[in-house]
């Protein structure tokens, strides 16, 4: 009898799983706050598969959803930053104190990042569903398999891990096609505060 | 003498005709053997700039390419996965079609990361080794790249620590910018920026001139692409499409003309000659002459240009005129005597035409030389056979009234008709001054409008600004290397950017082999360890770079990497390299100064090349033709007055044709110019017969009027039919011939005889000439009722600024040269100094000057302009100064109100002010009795001017902006 019940449960599991993703999306929609501005610290870990090497970077992220302005400032192990501000991309080196402008067309990935970062940080799975297939892989984790644009060219899958209370994204993992992994841990951010123009300066 | 000869031929007609038939058969065999060339290349002069350009274009393989433009504008999903899959399937299917050599859909490998090893292995051939760099800087840079959240950056850092790849990949960007092709760089296939169009390139193995095989191939391609997903259409573009389109149009036109023209001729002859079937010999004899002439041409030439046959055939169709005169003469009681009297004018009319066509053989164009030979030889044979053979077939018909006594048309005597014709001549002369020249080769392309519509769409989506292109044969040759050295100051994209020549590759390899790669590797390894990029016991972080470089040095690849290979293949075909300069300015002058086999391809360059190649040749030819015709006429007519009379219809023909062309907005194209030359030789016939008719004192029994009418009818009708053709070449020829021959006929048959039969005919002719000259320089201006001088002074005393700034579009016209410019400058009316900068349409500075209306203070010519243009530029500068300065002089008390405008002179300067309020309409400078220059306003709005320097024969069309 128990065996029959277990089999019945397993048979209906896909239905429950599908429903579970939809429910999860709905739950996130209710719990996750909308993001107009984002200021938070991060830890980025690059795992180079060929060398079995982890490179860790720590820094601060500033982001403005409406304008797409983005400042990625790294503090350790060496200081530097890149910024997309008013449509222009610049990279800054703390040692030489020089910044270099780069055409965004030459780095389509960064243009994509600028466009989609808001959805990633806000955990807006409804929007992300347009670009990727979603799959719930844990209580608070979702796997995205990109299906169009440039994302499929550079990544096989992406994962978003949410905090316990489902109020923020605490980790994003990008599995690259060459086997490398890019993991970004997001510490609790300050949301929706006005970012003064001076904060965008290098 | 002629009578005796005619009697001899009539007496031995059997022998004569037998010989003729034998010759015809022999010629027929030669004609069938050919061979024939259907391309238009033969029209260009050997060794000319345009011939070189056409030859290079053909051999570069560009003309063997077809473009399949996949249009998904109406597809809701655009170029989605289904569309891409279909395109990949189509590309695969087309690849196996016979006649297709190569199909290019994906232009780049999908993933650059996977191509990195291959690219790095070719680096030692592509580039010299880098300068030694601080290994710590390299590691710092690597870390800086790794700290950004950018995927796939690790491989680039490991394979390219010295940053050698970005300049190479930037060359692809440079090619994309230089080629003018707009596409989405993130796609591996050619996708338009709006993501609604894609391109598939097909390279054919069938020459585009082989219309039979090409037609079948295109049909198959269209069939295969017809089963596209919903909302997708495919457009085919390329030289083959144009060739087939032209052939279809010409075939359609010739079918129409081919049926109607002989039908009309037969009906006309039968009606006019009252059912006498022997009149059908009239067109048959020139047809036979054409076969004989073509046979002779085939015997003397290695290949015959097919379009020459078509053109030559139509000219010989005009030789029915001779047969008409001879037929009518044969109807008179003493036919041999009549024919003998007719011999000199017949000989002269045919001789002048033959002379003009023979002059075509002096041109450097093989096709035109063949045309000259065919037409001259054919006319000579037609004259001989018509004069000696036709009478053998014609004996006067009994019991019929002589045909020559029936006048088809009465001579209109009413003065109103004469004035109407004179007035029309004067008006057309005036309009003819606006005729422009445009030797654009596209004017000879009669492709259907669907083809042009597809090309317009292609240009709009993919290439709104076609770039200049330089074709260079044997780029490794010393002459080509000299050219490339001379072009060093001109940025350009060339095949060597993607795969250097063998010598450069060997030099790069030798440089790399002399480097101490081991030391570099060790230093980098140590630095990587310090920066924690080198885990112990694992592969070197920068190891992939050195590994592949060493492989590339040990076994250098013989072909470029796939990422660069597609670009290289597009730029290098057979022995010809395609280079893209950033600008065409100054390139032609550099080409002319070297002996490299190269050509600059831009729409303007080709047009100028054709103008340069044909312009002075045709001008020389026209002058020579006028001299030859005049000499021949005077030799046979033995009278200066009759010679002038014979040339009057020709003059009228040229004026009317030029005026009608200008009225219809048609420019003088290459075909119009050639047809004009032919017209010269044909129109003189009417003048010659007019002179002969006048010598007989215009007897009512003369055969000449009827013969003129019939010959004009046949010519004008055939040419008129060409006006219904869709092909611009046939249309232009039809327009020129129908207007020209019609005019020559009207003048020779009606107007001039009507004037000559008046007692004061000489005065009338002088008056006609005077009216024409006067009206050609007339301008209308707005009339106004007379006002006082004080009021006039107030009206023209505009706020008189010391300096006036302006911009204008200026076209400098000198002989056949048109030089468009944009000018900007300041006119200081106090110092009477004009400072101006003149730019070419593309923005390059041509000239800067400071000038007064009398002299030039300074003039700087752009280096790209040759020294021989200095004179022209000086005249241009003076013309602009004269136009923009001295426009508001003080009105003297002697100024007179005349015909609604205020006229006065200040020194040698004459002014006319008109309109309400008064503005300057015209000013000129007179020296003694003639004007040295004239400047007149062309538009009431006041922003268009025409300046003419009569001595230098330069005119400027000025449109203020």
Interface residues (C-beta under 8 A of the other chain):
Chain A: X44 X46 X48 X50 X51 X52 X53 X55 X57 X59 X72 X74 X77 X78 X80 X82 X91 X93 X95 X105 X106 X107 X108 X109 X110 X113 X150 X153 X154 X155 X174 X176 X177 X178 X180 X182 X184
Chain B: X110 X111 X113 X140 X143 X144 X146 X147 X148 X149 X150 X151 X152 X154 X155 X173 X185 X186 X532 X533 X535 X538 X539 X541
